[in-house]
Amino acid sequence: MAEEHILAVARVERECFASPWTADGLRAELVSDTAVFLVALL
């Protein structure tokens, strides 16, 4: 995942989960050495 994906991923999170990741939470994890995010582009 890249910074450019964060808002779209946060939108999907809100639509799909009762306790979604926020854009800020995703952004914080983006720089983590232990986190791995995969994004599928359609």
mmCIF file as Biopython writes it, N, C-alpha, C and O atoms, coordinates in Angstrom:
data_model
#
loop_
_atom_site.group_PDB
_atom_site.id
_atom_site.type_symbol
_atom_site.label_atom_id
_atom_site.label_alt_id
_atom_site.label_comp_id
_atom_site.label_asym_id
_atom_site.label_entity_id
_atom_site.label_seq_id
_atom_site.pdbx_PDB_ins_code
_atom_site.Cartn_x
_atom_site.Cartn_y
_atom_site.Cartn_z
_atom_site.occupancy
_atom_site.B_iso_or_equiv
_atom_site.auth_seq_id
_atom_site.auth_asym_id
_atom_site.pdbx_PDB_model_num
ATOM 1   N N  . MET A ? 1  ? 0.855   -1.163 0.000   1.0 0.0 1  A 1 
ATOM 2   C CA . MET A ? 1  ? 0.000   0.000  0.000   1.0 0.0 1  A 1 
ATOM 3   C C  . MET A ? 1  ? 0.900   1.225  0.000   1.0 0.0 1  A 1 
ATOM 4   O O  . MET A ? 1  ? 1.967   1.233  0.613   1.0 0.0 1  A 1 
ATOM 5   N N  . ALA A ? 2  ? 0.458   2.238  -0.685  1.0 0.0 2  A 1 
ATOM 6   C CA . ALA A ? 2  ? 1.166   3.510  -0.731  1.0 0.0 2  A 1 
ATOM 7   C C  . ALA A ? 2  ? 0.243   4.611  -0.203  1.0 0.0 2  A 1 
ATOM 8   O O  . ALA A ? 2  ? -0.967  4.418  -0.081  1.0 0.0 2  A 1 
ATOM 9   N N  . GLU A ? 3  ? 0.826   5.749  0.102   1.0 0.0 3  A 1 
ATOM 10  C CA . GLU A ? 3  ? 0.059   6.890  0.612   1.0 0.0 3  A 1 
ATOM 11  C C  . GLU A ? 3  ? -1.147  7.186  -0.285  1.0 0.0 3  A 1 
ATOM 12  O O  . GLU A ? 3  ? -2.212  7.552  0.212   1.0 0.0 3  A 1 
ATOM 13  N N  . GLU A ? 4  ? -0.989  7.034  -1.570  1.0 0.0 4  A 1 
ATOM 14  C CA . GLU A ? 4  ? -2.073  7.342  -2.512  1.0 0.0 4  A 1 
ATOM 15  C C  . GLU A ? 4  ? -3.288  6.429  -2.361  1.0 0.0 4  A 1 
ATOM 16  O O  . GLU A ? 4  ? -4.364  6.753  -2.863  1.0 0.0 4  A 1 
ATOM 17  N N  . HIS A ? 5  ? -3.135  5.303  -1.683  1.0 0.0 5  A 1 
ATOM 18  C CA . HIS A ? 5  ? -4.230  4.347  -1.507  1.0 0.0 5  A 1 
ATOM 19  C C  . HIS A ? 5  ? -5.007  4.550  -0.206  1.0 0.0 5  A 1 
ATOM 20  O O  . HIS A ? 5  ? -6.096  3.997  -0.046  1.0 0.0 5  A 1 
ATOM 21  N N  . ILE A ? 6  ? -4.473  5.318  0.703   1.0 0.0 6  A 1 
ATOM 22  C CA . ILE A ? 6  ? -5.018  5.379  2.067   1.0 0.0 6  A 1 
ATOM 23  C C  . ILE A ? 6  ? -6.480  5.811  2.122   1.0 0.0 6  A 1 
ATOM 24  O O  . ILE A ? 6  ? -7.275  5.163  2.803   1.0 0.0 6  A 1 
ATOM 25  N N  . LEU A ? 7  ? -6.853  6.858  1.445   1.0 0.0 7  A 1 
ATOM 26  C CA . LEU A ? 7  ? -8.246  7.324  1.536   1.0 0.0 7  A 1 
ATOM 27  C C  . LEU A ? 7  ? -9.223  6.300  0.974   1.0 0.0 7  A 1 
ATOM 28  O O  . LEU A ? 7  ? -10.298 6.100  1.539   1.0 0.0 7  A 1 
ATOM 29  N N  . ALA A ? 8  ? -8.869  5.654  -0.120  1.0 0.0 8  A 1 
ATOM 30  C CA . ALA A ? 8  ? -9.747  4.632  -0.699  1.0 0.0 8  A 1 
ATOM 31  C C  . ALA A ? 8  ? -9.840  3.420  0.214   1.0 0.0 8  A 1 
ATOM 32  O O  . ALA A ? 8  ? -10.922 2.857  0.384   1.0 0.0 8  A 1 
ATOM 33  N N  . VAL A ? 9  ? -8.730  3.013  0.799   1.0 0.0 9  A 1 
ATOM 34  C CA . VAL A ? 9  ? -8.741  1.867  1.711   1.0 0.0 9  A 1 
ATOM 35  C C  . VAL A ? 9  ? -9.567  2.204  2.953   1.0 0.0 9  A 1 
ATOM 36  O O  . VAL A ? 9  ? -10.331 1.365  3.430   1.0 0.0 9  A 1 
ATOM 37  N N  . ALA A ? 10 ? -9.424  3.409  3.476   1.0 0.0 10 A 1 
ATOM 38  C CA . ALA A ? 10 ? -10.212 3.821  4.643   1.0 0.0 10 A 1 
ATOM 39  C C  . ALA A ? 10 ? -11.704 3.822  4.311   1.0 0.0 10 A 1 
ATOM 40  O O  . ALA A ? 10 ? -12.524 3.469  5.158   1.0 0.0 10 A 1 
ATOM 41  N N  . ARG A ? 11 ? -12.061 4.211  3.095   1.0 0.0 11 A 1 
ATOM 42  C CA . ARG A ? 11 ? -13.469 4.195  2.675   1.0 0.0 11 A 1 
ATOM 43  C C  . ARG A ? 11 ? -14.004 2.764  2.642   1.0 0.0 11 A 1 
ATOM 44  O O  . ARG A ? 11 ? -15.114 2.508  3.109   1.0 0.0 11 A 1 
ATOM 45  N N  . VAL A ? 12 ? -13.231 1.838  2.097   1.0 0.0 12 A 1 
ATOM 46  C CA . VAL A ? 12 ? -13.638 0.426  2.080   1.0 0.0 12 A 1 
ATOM 47  C C  . VAL A ? 12 ? -13.767 -0.089 3.508   1.0 0.0 12 A 1 
ATOM 48  O O  . VAL A ? 12 ? -14.713 -0.811 3.823   1.0 0.0 12 A 1 
ATOM 49  N N  . GLU A ? 13 ? -12.829 0.275  4.371   1.0 0.0 13 A 1 
ATOM 50  C CA . GLU A ? 13 ? -12.894 -0.131 5.777   1.0 0.0 13 A 1 
ATOM 51  C C  . GLU A ? 13 ? -14.216 0.317  6.409   1.0 0.0 13 A 1 
ATOM 52  O O  . GLU A ? 13 ? -14.878 -0.472 7.083   1.0 0.0 13 A 1 
ATOM 53  N N  . ARG A ? 14 ? -14.599 1.575  6.196   1.0 0.0 14 A 1 
ATOM 54  C CA . ARG A ? 14 ? -15.843 2.100  6.784   1.0 0.0 14 A 1 
ATOM 55  C C  . ARG A ? 14 ? -17.064 1.361  6.262   1.0 0.0 14 A 1 
ATOM 56  O O  . ARG A ? 14 ? -18.017 1.131  7.007   1.0 0.0 14 A 1 
ATOM 57  N N  . GLU A ? 15 ? -17.045 0.991  4.995   1.0 0.0 15 A 1 
ATOM 58  C CA . GLU A ? 15 ? -18.188 0.313  4.389   1.0 0.0 15 A 1 
ATOM 59  C C  . GLU A ? 15 ? -18.299 -1.153 4.797   1.0 0.0 15 A 1 
ATOM 60  O O  . GLU A ? 15 ? -19.388 -1.725 4.762   1.0 0.0 15 A 1 
ATOM 61  N N  . CYS A ? 16 ? -17.187 -1.759 5.182   1.0 0.0 16 A 1 
ATOM 62  C CA . CYS A ? 16 ? -17.170 -3.209 5.407   1.0 0.0 16 A 1 
ATOM 63  C C  . CYS A ? 16 ? -17.070 -3.654 6.860   1.0 0.0 16 A 1 
ATOM 64  O O  . CYS A ? 16 ? -17.417 -4.793 7.174   1.0 0.0 16 A 1 
ATOM 65  N N  . PHE A ? 17 ? -16.606 -2.790 7.749   1.0 0.0 17 A 1 
ATOM 66  C CA . PHE A ? 17 ? -16.318 -3.236 9.107   1.0 0.0 17 A 1 
ATOM 67  C C  . PHE A ? 17 ? -16.965 -2.345 10.159  1.0 0.0 17 A 1 
ATOM 68  O O  . PHE A ? 17 ? -17.061 -1.129 9.987   1.0 0.0 17 A 1 
ATOM 69  N N  . ALA A ? 18 ? -17.406 -2.963 11.248  1.0 0.0 18 A 1 
ATOM 70  C CA . ALA A ? 18 ? -18.003 -2.215 12.354  1.0 0.0 18 A 1 
ATOM 71  C C  . ALA A ? 18 ? -16.961 -1.367 13.080  1.0 0.0 18 A 1 
ATOM 72  O O  . ALA A ? 18 ? -17.282 -0.292 13.586  1.0 0.0 18 A 1 
ATOM 73  N N  . SER A ? 19 ? -15.722 -1.841 13.134  1.0 0.0 19 A 1 
ATOM 74  C CA . SER A ? 19 ? -14.616 -1.103 13.761  1.0 0.0 19 A 1 
ATOM 75  C C  . SER A ? 19 ? -13.501 -0.929 12.728  1.0 0.0 19 A 1 
ATOM 76  O O  . SER A ? 19 ? -12.486 -1.624 12.780  1.0 0.0 19 A 1 
ATOM 77  N N  . PRO A ? 20 ? -13.692 -0.007 11.797  1.0 0.0 20 A 1 
ATOM 78  C CA . PRO A ? 20 ? -12.742 0.120  10.687  1.0 0.0 20 A 1 
ATOM 79  C C  . PRO A ? 20 ? -11.452 0.827  11.080  1.0 0.0 20 A 1 
ATOM 80  O O  . PRO A ? 20 ? -11.408 1.602  12.036  1.0 0.0 20 A 1 
ATOM 81  N N  . TRP A ? 21 ? -10.403 0.538  10.316  1.0 0.0 21 A 1 
ATOM 82  C CA . TRP A ? 21 ? -9.174  1.321  10.422  1.0 0.0 21 A 1 
ATOM 83  C C  . TRP A ? 21 ? -9.496  2.724  9.921   1.0 0.0 21 A 1 
ATOM 84  O O  . TRP A ? 21 ? -10.245 2.884  8.957   1.0 0.0 21 A 1 
ATOM 85  N N  . THR A ? 22 ? -8.937  3.735  10.567  1.0 0.0 22 A 1 
ATOM 86  C CA . THR A ? 22 ? -9.083  5.108  10.097  1.0 0.0 22 A 1 
ATOM 87  C C  . THR A ? 22 ? -7.937  5.424  9.137   1.0 0.0 22 A 1 
ATOM 88  O O  . THR A ? 22 ? -6.941  4.703  9.083   1.0 0.0 22 A 1 
ATOM 89  N N  . ALA A ? 23 ? -8.092  6.501  8.388   1.0 0.0 23 A 1 
ATOM 90  C CA . ALA A ? 23 ? -7.013  6.927  7.492   1.0 0.0 23 A 1 
ATOM 91  C C  . ALA A ? 23 ? -5.746  7.209  8.295   1.0 0.0 23 A 1 
ATOM 92  O O  . ALA A ? 23 ? -4.648  6.859  7.864   1.0 0.0 23 A 1 
ATOM 93  N N  . ASP A ? 24 ? -5.895  7.840  9.460   1.0 0.0 24 A 1 
ATOM 94  C CA . ASP A ? 24 ? -4.718  8.122  10.293  1.0 0.0 24 A 1 
ATOM 95  C C  . ASP A ? 24 ? -4.074  6.841  10.803  1.0 0.0 24 A 1 
ATOM 96  O O  . ASP A ? 24 ? -2.849  6.738  10.855  1.0 0.0 24 A 1 
ATOM 97  N N  . GLY A ? 25 ? -4.893  5.864  11.178  1.0 0.0 25 A 1 
ATOM 98  C CA . GLY A ? 25 ? -4.360  4.582  11.638  1.0 0.0 25 A 1 
ATOM 99  C C  . GLY A ? 25 ? -3.625  3.851  10.536  1.0 0.0 25 A 1 
ATOM 100 O O  . GLY A ? 25 ? -2.557  3.283  10.767  1.0 0.0 25 A 1 
ATOM 101 N N  . LEU A ? 26 ? -4.187  3.861  9.343   1.0 0.0 26 A 1 
ATOM 102 C CA . LEU A ? 26 ? -3.526  3.235  8.195   1.0 0.0 26 A 1 
ATOM 103 C C  . LEU A ? 26 ? -2.213  3.939  7.889   1.0 0.0 26 A 1 
ATOM 104 O O  . LEU A ? 26 ? -1.201  3.293  7.613   1.0 0.0 26 A 1 
ATOM 105 N N  . ARG A ? 27 ? -2.236  5.261  7.939   1.0 0.0 27 A 1 
ATOM 106 C CA . ARG A ? 27 ? -1.036  6.048  7.651   1.0 0.0 27 A 1 
ATOM 107 C C  . ARG A ? 27 ? 0.067   5.740  8.664   1.0 0.0 27 A 1 
ATOM 108 O O  . ARG A ? 27 ? 1.237   5.637  8.295   1.0 0.0 27 A 1 
ATOM 109 N N  . ALA A ? 28 ? -0.297  5.593  9.928   1.0 0.0 28 A 1 
ATOM 110 C CA . ALA A ? 28 ? 0.691   5.277  10.960  1.0 0.0 28 A 1 
ATOM 111 C C  . ALA A ? 28 ? 1.312   3.906  10.727  1.0 0.0 28 A 1 
ATOM 112 O O  . ALA A ? 28 ? 2.515   3.727  10.919  1.0 0.0 28 A 1 
ATOM 113 N N  . GLU A ? 29 ? 0.508   2.950  10.318  1.0 0.0 29 A 1 
ATOM 114 C CA . GLU A ? 29 ? 1.024   1.601  10.063  1.0 0.0 29 A 1 
ATOM 115 C C  . GLU A ? 29 ? 1.849   1.527  8.783   1.0 0.0 29 A 1 
ATOM 116 O O  . GLU A ? 29 ? 2.693   0.642  8.636   1.0 0.0 29 A 1 
ATOM 117 N N  . LEU A ? 30 ? 1.612   2.437  7.874   1.0 0.0 30 A 1 
ATOM 118 C CA . LEU A ? 30 ? 2.321   2.441  6.597   1.0 0.0 30 A 1 
ATOM 119 C C  . LEU A ? 30 ? 3.833   2.549  6.793   1.0 0.0 30 A 1 
ATOM 120 O O  . LEU A ? 30 ? 4.601   2.024  5.987   1.0 0.0 30 A 1 
ATOM 121 N N  . VAL A ? 31 ? 4.259   3.218  7.844   1.0 0.0 31 A 1 
ATOM 122 C CA . VAL A ? 31 ? 5.695   3.395  8.096   1.0 0.0 31 A 1 
ATOM 123 C C  . VAL A ? 31 ? 6.255   2.350  9.061   1.0 0.0 31 A 1 
ATOM 124 O O  . VAL A ? 31 ? 7.446   2.371  9.372   1.0 0.0 31 A 1 
ATOM 125 N N  . SER A ? 32 ? 5.412   1.446  9.533   1.0 0.0 32 A 1 
ATOM 126 C CA . SER A ? 32 ? 5.849   0.403  10.463  1.0 0.0 32 A 1 
ATOM 127 C C  . SER A ? 32 ? 6.709   -0.635 9.749   1.0 0.0 32 A 1 
ATOM 128 O O  . SER A ? 32 ? 6.419   -1.036 8.622   1.0 0.0 32 A 1 
ATOM 129 N N  . ASP A ? 33 ? 7.767   -1.059 10.426  1.0 0.0 33 A 1 
ATOM 130 C CA . ASP A ? 33 ? 8.640   -2.104 9.878   1.0 0.0 33 A 1 
ATOM 131 C C  . ASP A ? 33 ? 8.007   -3.487 9.950   1.0 0.0 33 A 1 
ATOM 132 O O  . ASP A ? 33 ? 8.468   -4.413 9.281   1.0 0.0 33 A 1 
ATOM 133 N N  . THR A ? 34 ? 6.959   -3.639 10.751  1.0 0.0 34 A 1 
ATOM 134 C CA . THR A ? 34 ? 6.365   -4.963 10.945  1.0 0.0 34 A 1 
ATOM 135 C C  . THR A ? 34 ? 5.011   -5.137 10.257  1.0 0.0 34 A 1 
ATOM 136 O O  . THR A ? 34 ? 4.443   -6.228 10.292  1.0 0.0 34 A 1 
ATOM 137 N N  . ALA A ? 35 ? 4.494   -4.095 9.642   1.0 0.0 35 A 1 
ATOM 138 C CA . ALA A ? 35 ? 3.184   -4.171 8.986   1.0 0.0 35 A 1 
ATOM 139 C C  . ALA A ? 35 ? 3.346   -4.417 7.490   1.0 0.0 35 A 1 
ATOM 140 O O  . ALA A ? 35 ? 4.259   -3.899 6.847   1.0 0.0 35 A 1 
ATOM 141 N N  . VAL A ? 36 ? 2.432   -5.221 6.962   1.0 0.0 36 A 1 
ATOM 142 C CA . VAL A ? 36 ? 2.403   -5.480 5.522   1.0 0.0 36 A 1 
ATOM 143 C C  . VAL A ? 36 ? 0.966   -5.287 5.050   1.0 0.0 36 A 1 
ATOM 144 O O  . VAL A ? 36 ? 0.052   -5.925 5.574   1.0 0.0 36 A 1 
ATOM 145 N N  . PHE A ? 37 ? 0.761   -4.430 4.087   1.0 0.0 37 A 1 
ATOM 146 C CA . PHE A ? 37 ? -0.557  -4.197 3.511   1.0 0.0 37 A 1 
ATOM 147 C C  . PHE A ? 37 ? -0.503  -4.510 2.027   1.0 0.0 37 A 1 
ATOM 148 O O  . PHE A ? 37 ? 0.438   -4.117 1.337   1.0 0.0 37 A 1 
ATOM 149 N N  . LEU A ? 38 ? -1.494  -5.206 1.545   1.0 0.0 38 A 1 
ATOM 150 C CA . LEU A ? 38 ? -1.612  -5.493 0.119   1.0 0.0 38 A 1 
ATOM 151 C C  . LEU A ? 38 ? -2.878  -4.824 -0.394  1.0 0.0 38 A 1 
ATOM 152 O O  . LEU A ? 38 ? -3.921  -4.883 0.258   1.0 0.0 38 A 1 
ATOM 153 N N  . VAL A ? 39 ? -2.795  -4.199 -1.540  1.0 0.0 39 A 1 
ATOM 154 C CA . VAL A ? 39 ? -3.929  -3.515 -2.140  1.0 0.0 39 A 1 
ATOM 155 C C  . VAL A ? 39 ? -4.191  -4.130 -3.504  1.0 0.0 39 A 1 
ATOM 156 O O  . VAL A ? 39 ? -3.280  -4.262 -4.321  1.0 0.0 39 A 1 
ATOM 157 N N  . ALA A ? 40 ? -5.438  -4.504 -3.746  1.0 0.0 40 A 1 
ATOM 158 C CA . ALA A ? 40 ? -5.831  -5.018 -5.060  1.0 0.0 40 A 1 
ATOM 159 C C  . ALA A ? 40 ? -6.465  -3.873 -5.842  1.0 0.0 40 A 1 
ATOM 160 O O  . ALA A ? 40 ? -7.404  -3.235 -5.365  1.0 0.0 40 A 1 
ATOM 161 N N  . LEU A ? 41 ? -5.960  -3.618 -7.018  1.0 0.0 41 A 1 
ATOM 162 C CA . LEU A ? 41 ? -6.496  -2.550 -7.860  1.0 0.0 41 A 1 
ATOM 163 C C  . LEU A ? 41 ? -7.343  -3.156 -8.959  1.0 0.0 41 A 1 
ATOM 164 O O  . LEU A ? 41 ? -6.930  -4.104 -9.627  1.0 0.0 41 A 1 
ATOM 165 N N  . LEU A ? 42 ? -8.534  -2.600 -9.142  1.0 0.0 42 A 1 
ATOM 166 C CA . LEU A ? 42 ? -9.432  -3.075 -10.195 1.0 0.0 42 A 1 
ATOM 167 C C  . LEU A ? 42 ? -9.512  -2.064 -11.308 1.0 0.0 42 A 1 
ATOM 168 O O  . LEU A ? 42 ? -10.220 -2.282 -12.291 1.0 0.0 42 A 1 
#
